[in-house]
Amino acid sequence: MKKKIFSFIGTAFCSALMVSALSSTAFAANDISVKVDDKAVQFTDVKPIIENSRTFVPFRAIFEQMDAEVSWNGETNTITAVRDDTTVKFIIGRQDVTITENGESQTRIIDVAPFIRDNRTYVPIRFASEALGACVDWVNDTRTVLIVDVGKLMSEYENKFNNIQKYIDFSNENVALTGTFTNSMKYKTAMGNIPVNTSGTLNGVKNNSDLELSGTSTTDINSIKSAIIANEGENAVNSQVESVLNGISNGSYAAILSDNKLYLSGSIFTPLGLEPNTWACISEFNPLSFGTNFIYYLASSAQTVTLNTNPDNSVGTVKAYLDNMKNIYGDESFVTNEDGSIALNNNVITLKMNFDENKNISDAVLTTNKAENGVNISTSSYNTSKTYDFTLNLTGGKTLDLSFALTAQKSKTSIKPTTVPNGDVFDISLNY
């Protein structure tokens, strides 16, 4: 492939399995074997070594095994690996790594630094594979590191997802939103359920990856009071509870959704203990999002595949995952209707796109469904050139059920959503 199609975060998730296994026991270096695409890597004059519960390998052996051109600058102690449009550069003894793809550079911090020993340069195998976008796993019984070069498999799938990419392009425009929302939550407590019903205004910007909103909200505190009294008696609504309820009855809010994290701030949350200019982060907020390029998303998700269940056919395991994704999202799974619209319908996603006389998408409806551990999460979005409607429903949660709806007018804008909040951030868990 001519473009780097991998997510560093996605690979880190996969390879973290290997690191956790290696860190639990210190193995002799010659006990460790490495397989790339199901072929054993032959280490000649130098072998993998264990350092601080991490496996290090000669950098040239791994990079060249993955078809990268490698070079060493002794004056600056810099290692460089180049494959297609991706350049990886790092300095001995430092944990910062520069990855340049298609002319754009990013700096990443790795957990352990490369080093030189006996005139040989060693790099952590986790990073060496991550940098070139591989899936990594660990087989404890045979002390084997499994690496699959996802990029070598992706060329077969590059032109199989044109329809879903059309939807992504249509919904990925930066648009300004003005509208309203409603949110109905049912908190499940030991004493009984408490309804929290909120409505309000919204203004902001969005694209297919990120969302930034602000506005005002009103909460029905009378229904909360009634539920508390019914569950716990009249005396449960004391002055402290009254103060909190009055504080959340009306106020302002700000919200940022980016990188599967939902950040919340504003005066509406102050009575609940959130200080001004402070953001609460819900990190397990994970709606289905394809980013800006479905092939990039597909390759990134393939890097999280578990390999150790079939260690002799790791490539086949990843390929089976990619084939399944093609069956779910691929062009062959779409049908063309009599009115010219195209549709996709399965147990994961339904999508219908209508087209204008110029064969551009005029509107699209996308619904998703996810069930896990008894919790059902469904979403629906309706996009036109001028409007955006979105709903989210969560049922079966241990601590809450919720139903959220947003309706807005939209217009094109050059402004992009903010992805990182300005202020202190602390994590909270919905634990639904």
Phi, psi and omega in degrees: 000149183268351179235146177285130190237029190239154176255123178302320181295317180299318180291322180300322179299313182294312185286343177298332177299318179294317183296318181296325179290317182293326185286346183278336182217142178266109181266154172293146186300320184284358175275344184271128174242155182231132177237128175248120183053044176070009177248132181293134176278127180267112175265121187271278186278338179228148184244164172300147179229158178257129178219120180053045178062026176234146177267125177246144179229157173301125190299323184295322183299315183284314182298317181290329176298333179258025172063032175259146173272126185244149178214160183227128176252104183292333181290323182253000183056041185250132174258135178230134175232133183234129172219122183053236182264017183244132176236129178246128184223130176211161186246139181303133177085357181243149184262356178271136183232137178256123177243120181247125178227127181053038176085354180255130185251144174225147177256129178244151177251122178263160189284334178222147186270149172295159180210168178249134175215130181053043178063023176236142180264127181246139176234150175295129185297330176302310182292318183305323179280319179302316187300330179255013169076041180263164169265137185230141175211172186228131175255108187292321184298322183254002180053052184239133172270125178257129179231130173240124179280095185299326182302325180292338181270339192286336182300331180291341188247358189299326183252026183256358187228039183292323182292315179294329178291327176300317179295317179300314180298320180296318184270357185268358177297143172288120181230147174270140182241140172220123183184209183223165177215160169226147179216119179245119179240145174239105177279133182257109181248169179297331182271346182143176182277146177234118179277136175234106183248123185231145173218160181181189180255163178213145172218140179173196180224153180210159163219195185288342184255326190226156181216134176228124183226155170210162180166199179241157180217153177232133181245135178283092183281341179295320179292328177293314178302314182300320180292319179297316180296318180295325183276323191233355179100165184302320186290348181290334179269081180269186184297326180293316178295318178302318181297317179295314181297317178296326181292328181266358184296323178215144178174186179249161180214163171220143182218141175229128175243115183204141176053043179061025176235136178252120179254135181230141177205172176127168184295335181296338182261351182301316179297343180268003176106003179270114183291156175303146181061023176239146184240136170268136183242122175259100189278341180272008176289110192223068175289159179293120180219130182263002184069214183257349183215120185293324179296320176298315178300316182297314180295319179297316180292329178294337180287350180260007181291140176281126184258336191285355176284339178217069191295341180272354179218057181297320179298317179297325179295314179293319180295323177297322177296314181296321178295321178296319177296325177294322178293329181278314190246352188291163182301325182294343180273351177277149174241149177259126181271167182298329181278004179093351177286159175239150187217149176232132185213113174210188185281359178255319189209144166235139183214130174230131180236129173258153185234151176270186184295340178266010179066024171266151180294127178265325176200159183210143176239126180234128173234145178228152178222136180218128178235127181207127178054039178083356179261129179249127179236123178232145177228156175214134176226140178236118183245129166235183180291341185235349183227158176216124177235139183216138174228149175221130179232132177234123179228156178086007180289152179289325185248342181199156164239152178210157176219116184241138178220138181228136173225134188208152166274146181226154178213152181293145178212156175271352181282133177259150178297145171290136183252342180232122182291152178264104182143177179291144181233134171226148185277142170230163180236132174289326180049044182282000000 
